[in-house]
Amino acid sequence: PLLEILEDSGAGQSQQTDAYLTIAVRLGGEEGRQFLPTVEKNFSRLCKVLLDHMTSPNAELSQAALQALGFCVYHSHVVAGVSETFAAQILSALCSLVTKSTDKNTCTRALWVISKQNFPADVVAKHVSSVLSSLESVWSREDLQSVVMEHEALNVIIRMLDQVPT
């Protein structure tokens, strides 16, 4: 029912926000092992709505979608079934959000997702320059400066070095 709520254009944004938060809590909590196969099986459907909702003008919905996405892409089993094109689309959308977002928390959450993702190294390698450009844009924007944002940006760099050391 969570996916149906997210796919239902008639559902309220608060319902959709709650659905994303439920997904994040389940994946990050005790029942993660039982819930993970369901997410794996439906990840391409989930990602279609995630990509729409993470750029929502509603900050709560956007951040909840990003939180759920972060918990999904952290699991290598989930991203193993994702095509290279789809993984590239997700990374590109995250970089765009980091660059264009005017909300500090949304930007920080998008950086967090990039730092947690477990896409194949060859896919990530093709996007290192756009990720670094996004980080550069964050550091040059005075309106978004925060210690938390800098921390997440450093985590992104550490993740890139782990995944694509050359």
C-alpha positions as CSV (number, residue, x, y, z in Angstrom):
1,P,0.0,0.0,0.0
2,L,2.9,2.4,0.5
3,L,3.9,2.4,-3.2
4,E,0.2,2.8,-4.2
5,I,0.0,5.9,-2.0
6,L,3.1,7.3,-3.6
7,E,1.9,6.6,-7.1
8,D,-1.6,8.1,-6.5
9,S,-1.6,11.6,-7.8
10,G,-4.8,12.2,-5.7
11,A,-3.1,11.3,-2.4
12,G,-2.2,14.2,-0.1
13,Q,1.4,15.3,0.2
14,S,1.3,14.6,3.9
15,Q,0.2,11.0,3.2
16,Q,3.0,10.6,0.7
17,T,5.5,12.2,3.1
18,D,4.4,9.6,5.8
19,A,4.8,6.8,3.3
20,Y,8.4,7.8,2.5
21,L,9.2,8.1,6.2
22,T,7.7,4.7,6.8
23,I,9.9,3.2,4.1
24,A,13.0,4.9,5.6
25,V,12.2,3.7,9.1
26,R,11.5,0.1,7.9
27,L,14.8,0.0,5.9
28,G,16.8,1.5,8.7
29,G,15.3,-0.4,11.6
30,E,14.8,-3.9,12.9
31,E,12.4,-5.0,10.1
32,G,14.8,-4.0,7.4
33,R,15.8,-7.5,6.4
34,Q,12.1,-8.5,5.9
35,F,11.3,-5.3,4.1
36,L,14.3,-5.2,1.8
37,P,13.1,-7.9,-0.7
38,T,9.9,-5.9,-1.3
39,V,11.9,-2.7,-2.0
40,E,14.3,-4.6,-4.3
41,K,11.4,-6.0,-6.3
42,N,9.6,-2.6,-6.7
43,F,12.6,-0.3,-6.8
44,S,12.2,0.8,-10.4
45,R,8.5,1.8,-9.7
46,L,9.5,3.4,-6.4
47,C,12.3,5.4,-8.1
48,K,9.9,6.9,-10.7
49,V,7.9,8.6,-8.0
50,L,11.0,9.3,-5.9
51,L,12.6,11.3,-8.7
52,D,9.4,13.4,-9.0
53,H,8.9,13.9,-5.3
54,M,12.5,14.7,-4.4
55,T,12.3,17.9,-6.5
56,S,8.9,18.8,-5.0
57,P,8.5,22.5,-3.9
58,N,7.1,21.0,-0.7
59,A,10.3,20.7,1.4
60,E,8.9,18.0,3.8
61,L,7.9,15.8,0.9
62,S,11.2,16.4,-0.9
63,Q,13.3,15.6,2.2
64,A,11.2,12.5,3.0
65,A,11.7,11.2,-0.5
66,L,15.4,11.8,-0.3
67,Q,15.6,10.0,3.1
68,A,13.8,7.0,1.6
69,L,16.0,7.1,-1.5
70,G,19.2,7.2,0.7
71,F,18.1,4.1,2.6
72,C,17.3,2.3,-0.6
73,V,20.5,3.1,-2.5
74,Y,22.6,2.3,0.5
75,H,21.7,-1.4,0.1
76,S,23.8,-2.9,-2.7
77,H,21.1,-5.6,-3.3
78,V,18.6,-2.8,-4.2
79,V,20.9,-1.0,-6.6
80,A,22.3,-4.2,-8.1
81,G,19.1,-4.5,-10.2
82,V,19.2,-0.9,-11.4
83,S,20.2,-0.2,-15.0
84,E,23.3,2.0,-15.6
85,T,21.0,4.6,-17.2
86,F,18.6,4.7,-14.2
87,A,21.5,5.0,-11.8
88,A,23.0,7.8,-13.9
89,Q,19.6,9.5,-13.9
90,I,19.4,9.3,-10.1
91,L,22.9,10.7,-9.6
92,S,22.2,13.4,-12.1
93,A,19.0,14.4,-10.4
94,L,20.8,14.5,-7.0
95,C,23.5,16.7,-8.4
96,S,21.0,19.0,-9.9
97,L,19.1,19.2,-6.6
98,V,22.3,20.0,-4.7
99,T,23.1,22.8,-7.2
100,K,19.7,24.3,-7.6
101,S,18.0,23.9,-4.2
102,T,17.5,27.0,-2.1
103,D,16.6,24.9,1.0
104,K,19.6,24.1,3.2
105,N,18.0,20.9,4.6
106,T,17.1,19.6,1.1
107,C,20.6,20.2,-0.2
108,T,22.1,18.5,2.8
109,R,19.8,15.5,2.4
110,A,20.7,15.2,-1.3
111,L,24.4,15.2,-0.3
112,W,23.7,12.6,2.3
113,V,22.1,10.3,-0.4
114,I,25.1,10.7,-2.6
115,S,27.4,9.8,0.3
116,K,25.4,6.7,1.1
117,Q,24.8,5.3,-2.4
118,N,26.3,2.0,-3.5
119,F,25.9,2.2,-7.3
120,P,28.5,0.3,-9.3
121,A,31.9,2.0,-9.3
122,D,31.9,2.2,-13.1
123,V,28.6,4.1,-13.1
124,V,29.8,6.5,-10.4
125,A,33.1,7.0,-12.2
126,K,31.3,8.6,-15.1
127,H,29.7,11.1,-12.8
128,V,32.5,12.1,-10.5
129,S,33.0,15.4,-12.3
130,S,29.4,16.4,-12.0
131,V,29.4,15.4,-8.3
132,L,32.5,17.5,-7.7
133,S,31.0,20.5,-9.6
134,S,27.9,20.2,-7.4
135,L,30.1,20.3,-4.3
136,E,32.0,23.3,-5.7
137,S,28.7,25.1,-6.2
138,V,27.6,24.4,-2.7
139,W,30.8,25.7,-1.2
140,S,30.6,28.9,-3.2
141,R,27.0,29.7,-2.2
142,E,26.9,31.9,1.0
143,D,23.2,31.3,1.4
144,L,23.7,27.5,2.0
145,Q,26.7,27.5,4.3
146,S,26.4,25.3,7.4
147,V,28.6,22.9,9.3
148,V,26.2,20.1,8.6
149,M,26.3,20.7,4.9
150,E,30.1,20.9,4.9
151,H,30.2,17.6,6.8
152,E,27.9,15.9,4.2
153,A,30.0,17.4,1.4
154,L,33.1,15.9,2.9
155,N,31.3,12.5,3.3
156,V,30.6,12.7,-0.5
157,I,34.3,13.2,-1.2
158,I,35.2,10.3,1.1
159,R,32.6,8.1,-0.7
160,M,33.9,9.1,-4.1
161,L,37.5,8.2,-3.0
162,D,36.3,4.8,-1.7
163,Q,34.3,4.0,-4.9
164,V,36.5,5.5,-7.6
165,P,40.0,5.9,-6.2
166,T,41.7,6.7,-9.5
